[in-house]
Amino acid sequence: MTIDIKKEWVYVVVQDPETSSEELMGFTPPSDHEVKEPFIPVFETKEEAQQCFLIMPKNLMKNKYEIQAIIKDDLIKHAKDNGHRVFIMDEKSSIKKEIL
């Protein structure tokens, strides 16, 4: 087996990792937000993901969260299949660019 090291990786927040309810953390913006459709925030570095995670809305009492790397093409396919857009975000939760 060969590994394609040219694949581009991004970082996402996974809710309830390694359980039957595991899913990528996504958001449905409020109606007055510039983005209207559900989206998955992704990050170029793990450090950006960790910083932004601190200010993301979440339920720490109910769910467990983990930052994980994912191949960008796999993420895009998953998002398309589930009706989500994908935005690269910075550590302050500002959108850098859309990748889907």
C-alpha positions in Angstrom: 0.0 0.0 0.0 1.3 3.4 -0.9 0.3 6.7 0.8 -0.3 9.7 -1.4 1.5 12.4 0.5 0.2 15.0 -1.9 -3.3 14.9 -0.4 -4.2 18.1 1.3 -5.2 17.8 4.9 -7.4 20.2 6.9 -8.6 20.1 10.5 -12.2 19.7 11.7 -13.9 19.4 15.0 -15.5 16.0 15.5 -18.4 15.6 17.9 -18.6 12.4 19.9 -15.6 10.8 18.3 -15.3 7.0 18.2 -19.0 6.5 19.0 -22.0 5.6 17.0 -23.1 9.2 17.0 -19.8 10.6 15.7 -20.2 13.5 13.3 -18.3 16.5 12.0 -19.3 19.6 13.8 -21.3 21.8 11.6 -23.4 24.9 12.0 -26.7 26.2 10.8 -26.3 30.0 10.9 -29.1 32.3 12.3 -31.3 33.9 9.7 -29.5 37.2 9.9 -26.1 35.8 9.2 -24.3 36.4 5.9 -24.1 32.6 5.3 -27.6 31.1 5.0 -26.8 27.4 4.5 -25.4 24.9 7.0 -21.7 24.7 6.9 -18.7 22.9 8.2 -15.8 25.0 9.6 -12.4 23.8 8.7 -8.9 25.0 9.6 -5.5 25.0 7.9 -3.7 24.2 11.2 -4.5 22.4 14.3 -3.6 25.4 16.3 -6.2 27.6 14.5 -8.8 24.9 15.2 -7.9 24.7 18.9 -8.1 28.5 19.3 -11.4 28.8 17.4 -12.9 25.8 19.3 -12.7 27.8 22.5 -15.2 30.3 21.1 -17.5 27.9 19.2 -21.0 27.3 20.5 -21.0 23.7 21.9 -22.5 21.6 24.6 -19.6 20.4 26.8 -22.0 18.7 29.2 -23.6 16.5 26.6 -21.0 15.9 23.9 -17.3 15.2 23.6 -15.2 17.0 21.0 -11.9 16.3 19.3 -9.9 18.1 16.6 -8.9 15.7 13.8 -7.2 15.9 10.5 -9.1 14.9 7.4 -8.3 14.8 3.7 -9.8 17.8 2.1 -11.3 15.9 -0.9 -13.0 13.4 1.5 -14.4 16.3 3.5 -15.8 18.0 0.4 -17.5 14.8 -0.8 -19.0 14.3 2.7 -20.2 17.9 2.8 -21.8 17.7 -0.7 -23.5 14.4 0.2 -25.0 16.1 3.3 -25.9 19.5 1.9 -23.3 21.5 3.7 -20.9 24.2 2.5 -17.3 24.2 3.7 -15.5 27.3 4.9 -11.8 27.7 5.9 -11.9 29.7 9.1 -9.3 31.4 11.2 -8.7 31.2 14.9 -11.2 34.0 15.6 -14.0 32.3 13.6 -13.7 34.6 10.6 -14.2 33.1 7.2 -11.0 33.0 5.1 -12.5 31.4 2.0 -15.1 28.8 0.9 -13.9 25.5 -0.4 -17.3 24.2 -1.4 
